[in-house]
Amino acid sequence: MQVQRVVLNSRPGKNGVPVPENFRLEETTLPLDLKEGEVLVRTFYLSVDPYMRCRLNEDTGAEYLTPWGLSECVDGGGVGVVESSRCGALSEGDVVTSFNWSWQTHDVVKGSVLQKIGRLDGCVKVVGVCGSAEKCRALVEDLGFSAAVDYRQDDVPARLRECCPDGVDVYFDNVGGPISDTVIAQMNHGSHVILCGQISQYNKDVPYPPPLSEETQEVLRSKSITRERFMVLNYMEKTEAALLQLSQWVKSGQIKVLETVVSGIENMGVAFCSMMKGGNVGKQIIKLSE
C-alpha cells in the first residue's frame, strides 16, 4: 500500500527558528499483512504542539521526550479510524487516538498503543492571555472567558491588574518568559502555578523548565507559591475517563472547542511553524481524510 508520510529533513539548531523546510514529504510502502495484535489505521487529524520544538533538537533536554531522527517519520498526537484489525480490543470502524501517531496517511500499529474515543470545576473569574485582538475576542465571546489580555498591544501589568484586581490564584502557564514573570508578580499568597509549557523559550538553548529570574524566584518563595509541572504522561491511567468526561462536556456545550484546521499532509511543516509563531486560533490540527 502506497502512503504519504512526513519525515524530519533537517534541524533548525537549538537557537534557531523552525521553517517548513525542516520537514519533508515522501511516499513509502506499507505492508498490509497484519500480525496478531496489529491494526491498520487511516489518519483523520494530526496535531502540532509547542513541545515538539524540543524534539527537533538532537537532545530534547527532557528525559521523557525523545528527539525525532533525521529522515525518520515524525510523530505526535493524532486521531483516525481502524480499517482492519487483528486486535481483539479493536474493530473495523473504531475511531481511535494516540499520543504517538506517525505523520502518515495510513499506518500499521499495535492496537495496545491506541485509545478508543469515548462518548467543570468552577472558577469565579477566568482571564486569558493571547497575542491578537481576534484571539481576545474568541476567548471572551466564543469561550466565555471573563476577560482577555493582548500581550502584543496591551500594557500587560496594568491590564492584568484591571482584570484581576484581587490578584491571581491559579496560573496555567503555557508560555514562560516575561509574560509568566508578570503574572507571577501579581499572584496571591499560597497560590499555584501549573507549569504545562514554555513556548516562548523553545527556540533557545536552555534547560527545561527554563530558569527563572532571581526576582521571580523570590516572589515564589516570599508568597509560598507552588510551581509544579503538569505532564499528561503522569496521568495515562486516567485517559479513558478524561476523554469520556471531556466529550460529554463538549456535547453538552459546557466546553467549546476552537480549531485552526489545515488540510493536507504536505502542509504539516507549514502548520507547525505557523503554530510556533501564534498563527493559530485555538488548537492547530491538520486534516488528512474524512
C-alpha positions as CSV (number, residue, x, y, z in Angstrom):
1,M,0.0,0.0,0.0
2,Q,1.4,3.4,-1.0
3,V,1.2,6.0,1.7
4,Q,2.5,9.5,2.3
5,R,4.5,10.5,5.3
6,V,6.4,13.4,6.8
7,V,10.0,12.9,7.9
8,L,12.5,15.2,9.6
9,N,14.6,16.7,6.9
10,S,16.9,18.9,9.0
11,R,17.2,20.5,12.4
12,P,16.8,24.3,13.0
13,G,19.5,24.3,15.6
14,K,19.0,24.8,19.4
15,N,18.6,28.5,19.0
16,G,17.0,28.5,15.5
17,V,13.5,29.2,14.4
18,P,11.8,26.2,12.7
19,V,11.0,26.5,9.0
20,P,8.8,24.3,6.8
21,E,11.9,23.0,5.1
22,N,12.8,21.2,8.3
23,F,10.2,18.7,7.2
24,R,10.0,16.6,4.0
25,L,7.0,14.8,2.4
26,E,7.8,11.5,0.9
27,E,6.0,8.3,-0.3
28,T,6.6,4.9,1.2
29,T,5.1,1.4,1.0
30,L,3.1,0.0,3.9
31,P,2.9,-3.8,4.4
32,L,-0.7,-5.0,4.9
33,D,-0.1,-8.4,6.3
34,L,-1.1,-7.6,9.9
35,K,0.4,-9.6,12.7
36,E,-1.5,-10.6,15.8
37,G,-2.4,-7.6,17.9
38,E,-1.9,-5.1,15.0
39,V,-4.3,-2.8,13.2
40,L,-4.3,-0.7,10.1
41,V,-5.4,2.9,10.7
42,R,-6.3,5.7,8.4
43,T,-5.4,9.2,9.7
44,F,-8.1,11.8,10.2
45,Y,-6.3,14.5,12.0
46,L,-2.7,15.2,13.3
47,S,-1.8,17.6,16.0
48,V,1.2,20.0,16.1
49,D,2.2,21.3,19.6
50,P,4.8,23.6,21.1
51,Y,6.6,20.7,22.9
52,M,7.6,19.3,19.5
53,R,10.1,22.1,19.1
54,C,12.3,20.3,21.7
55,R,12.1,17.1,19.5
56,L,13.6,19.0,16.6
57,N,16.9,19.1,18.5
58,E,19.4,16.3,18.8
59,D,18.9,16.4,22.6
60,T,15.4,17.3,23.8
61,G,16.7,18.3,27.3
62,A,13.9,16.2,28.8
63,E,14.2,12.6,29.9
64,Y,10.6,11.8,28.9
65,L,11.0,13.2,25.3
66,T,13.0,11.5,22.6
67,P,14.3,13.5,19.6
68,W,13.0,12.9,16.2
69,G,15.5,11.2,14.0
70,L,16.7,12.7,10.7
71,S,14.9,11.1,7.7
72,E,12.6,9.3,10.1
73,C,8.9,9.7,10.3
74,V,7.7,12.3,12.7
75,D,5.0,11.5,15.3
76,G,2.7,13.2,17.8
77,G,-1.0,13.3,18.8
78,G,-3.4,12.0,16.2
79,V,-6.9,10.7,15.6
80,G,-8.0,8.1,13.0
81,V,-10.1,5.1,12.2
82,V,-9.4,1.4,12.2
83,E,-9.6,0.0,8.7
84,S,-8.7,-3.6,9.5
85,S,-7.7,-5.3,12.7
86,R,-6.1,-8.4,14.2
87,C,-6.5,-6.9,17.7
88,G,-9.4,-8.3,19.8
89,A,-10.0,-5.0,21.5
90,L,-10.5,-3.0,18.3
91,S,-12.8,-3.5,15.3
92,E,-13.0,-2.0,11.8
93,G,-14.7,1.4,12.1
94,D,-13.5,2.2,15.6
95,V,-12.3,5.8,16.0
96,V,-9.0,5.8,17.9
97,T,-6.4,8.2,19.2
98,S,-2.8,8.1,20.4
99,F,-0.1,10.5,21.6
100,N,2.5,8.8,19.3
101,W,0.7,8.9,16.0
102,S,3.0,8.8,12.9
103,W,2.6,11.7,10.5
104,Q,1.4,9.3,7.8
105,T,-1.8,9.0,5.8
106,H,-2.1,5.3,7.0
107,D,-0.1,3.2,9.4
108,V,0.1,-0.3,10.9
109,V,0.4,-0.2,14.7
110,K,-0.1,-2.3,17.8
111,G,-3.6,-2.0,19.0
112,S,-2.4,-1.7,22.6
113,V,-1.0,1.8,21.9
114,L,-4.4,3.1,20.8
115,Q,-7.2,4.5,22.8
116,K,-10.8,4.2,21.6
117,I,-12.6,7.6,21.6
118,G,-15.3,7.7,24.4
119,R,-18.5,9.2,24.1
120,L,-16.2,21.7,35.3
121,D,-14.7,22.6,38.1
122,G,-15.7,26.2,38.6
123,C,-13.6,29.4,38.8
124,V,-15.1,32.7,39.8
125,K,-13.1,34.5,37.1
126,V,-11.1,33.3,34.2
127,V,-8.7,35.6,32.3
128,G,-6.8,34.6,29.2
129,V,-3.5,36.0,27.7
130,C,-3.0,35.8,24.0
131,G,-1.4,37.6,21.1
132,S,-4.1,39.3,19.0
133,A,-7.4,41.1,19.1
134,E,-9.0,38.2,17.2
135,K,-7.9,35.7,19.9
136,C,-9.0,38.0,22.7
137,R,-12.4,38.3,21.1
138,A,-12.7,34.5,20.7
139,L,-11.8,33.9,24.4
140,V,-14.4,36.3,25.7
141,E,-17.2,35.9,23.1
142,D,-16.9,32.3,22.0
143,L,-15.4,30.6,25.0
144,G,-16.9,32.7,27.8
145,F,-13.7,34.0,29.5
146,S,-14.2,36.8,31.9
147,A,-11.6,38.9,30.1
148,A,-8.6,38.7,27.9
149,V,-5.2,40.4,27.7
150,D,-3.5,41.1,24.4
151,Y,0.2,40.8,25.2
152,R,1.2,42.4,21.8
153,Q,-0.9,45.5,22.3
154,D,-1.8,46.0,26.0
155,D,0.2,47.2,28.9
156,V,0.2,43.7,30.3
157,P,0.9,44.5,34.0
158,A,-1.7,47.3,34.1
159,R,-4.3,45.3,32.1
160,L,-3.8,42.3,34.4
161,R,-4.4,44.4,37.5
162,E,-7.5,45.7,35.9
163,C,-8.8,42.2,35.1
164,C,-7.7,40.7,38.4
165,P,-7.9,43.4,41.0
166,D,-7.8,40.8,43.8
167,G,-4.8,39.1,42.4
168,V,-4.2,35.7,40.7
169,D,-4.9,32.4,42.5
170,V,-4.1,29.9,39.7
171,Y,-1.9,30.4,36.7
172,F,-1.9,27.7,33.9
173,D,1.5,28.5,32.4
174,N,2.0,27.6,28.7
175,V,4.2,30.5,27.7
176,G,7.1,31.3,30.1
177,G,9.4,34.3,29.8
178,P,8.4,37.9,30.6
179,I,4.6,37.1,30.4
180,S,4.9,34.5,33.1
181,D,7.1,36.8,35.2
182,T,4.4,39.5,35.0
183,V,1.6,37.1,36.0
184,I,3.6,35.6,38.9
185,A,4.4,39.0,40.2
186,Q,0.6,39.6,40.7
187,M,-0.2,36.2,42.3
188,N,-1.6,35.9,45.8
189,H,0.0,34.3,48.8
190,G,-0.5,30.5,48.7
191,S,-1.4,30.5,45.0
192,H,-0.5,27.9,42.4
193,V,1.4,27.9,39.1
194,I,0.6,24.9,36.9
195,L,3.6,24.6,34.6
196,C,2.4,23.0,31.3
197,G,4.6,24.6,28.6
198,Q,7.1,27.4,27.9
199,I,6.6,28.1,24.2
200,S,8.4,31.5,24.3
201,Q,11.6,29.7,25.3
202,Y,11.6,26.7,22.9
203,N,13.8,28.3,20.3
204,K,16.6,28.9,22.8
205,D,19.2,26.6,24.1
206,V,18.1,26.5,27.7
207,P,17.1,23.6,30.0
208,Y,13.5,22.7,30.7
209,P,11.9,24.2,32.7
210,P,13.8,27.3,31.7
211,P,15.5,29.1,34.7
212,L,13.5,31.9,36.4
213,S,14.9,35.3,37.2
214,E,16.0,35.9,40.8
215,E,13.2,38.4,41.2
216,T,10.5,35.8,40.1
217,Q,12.1,33.1,42.3
218,E,11.9,35.5,45.3
219,V,8.2,36.1,44.6
220,L,7.5,32.4,44.6
221,R,9.4,32.0,47.9
222,S,8.0,35.0,49.7
223,K,4.4,34.3,48.8
224,S,4.6,30.5,49.2
225,I,3.5,30.0,45.6
226,T,3.7,26.4,44.4
227,R,5.0,25.8,40.9
228,E,4.5,22.2,39.7
229,R,5.0,20.6,36.3
230,F,1.9,19.2,34.6
231,M,2.7,16.2,32.4
232,V,0.0,14.2,30.7
233,L,2.3,11.2,30.8
234,N,1.9,11.0,34.6
235,Y,-1.9,10.6,34.2
236,M,-2.2,8.0,31.5
237,E,-4.4,5.7,33.7
238,K,-7.0,8.5,33.7
239,T,-7.1,9.0,29.9
240,E,-10.2,7.0,29.2
241,A,-12.2,8.6,32.0
242,A,-10.9,12.1,30.9
243,L,-11.9,11.5,27.3
244,L,-15.4,10.4,28.4
245,Q,-15.9,13.4,30.6
246,L,-14.5,16.0,28.2
247,S,-16.5,14.5,25.3
248,Q,-19.7,14.9,27.3
249,W,-18.9,18.5,28.2
250,V,-18.2,19.3,24.6
251,K,-21.5,17.7,23.5
252,S,-23.5,19.5,26.2
253,G,-21.9,22.8,25.3
254,Q,-20.1,23.2,28.6
255,I,-16.8,23.1,26.8
256,K,-16.4,24.9,23.4
257,V,-13.6,23.9,21.1
258,L,-11.8,26.3,18.7
259,E,-9.7,24.9,16.0
260,T,-7.5,26.1,13.1
261,V,-7.7,23.3,10.5
262,V,-5.2,23.0,7.6
263,S,-5.8,20.3,5.0
264,G,-3.2,18.0,3.5
265,I,-0.2,16.1,5.0
266,E,2.0,18.2,2.7
267,N,1.2,21.2,4.9
268,M,2.4,19.7,8.2
269,G,5.6,21.7,8.3
270,V,3.9,25.0,7.4
271,A,1.2,24.4,10.1
272,F,3.8,23.6,12.7
273,C,5.8,26.7,12.0
274,S,2.7,28.8,12.0
275,M,1.7,27.4,15.4
276,M,5.1,28.2,16.8
277,K,4.5,31.9,15.8
278,G,1.0,32.1,17.2
279,G,-0.7,31.8,13.8
280,N,-3.5,29.5,15.1
281,V,-6.7,30.4,16.9
282,G,-7.4,27.5,19.2
283,K,-6.0,24.1,18.5
284,Q,-3.9,23.7,15.4
285,I,-4.6,20.5,13.6
286,I,-4.1,19.1,10.1
287,K,-6.9,17.2,8.3
288,L,-5.8,14.2,6.3
289,S,-9.1,12.5,5.5
290,E,-12.8,12.4,6.2
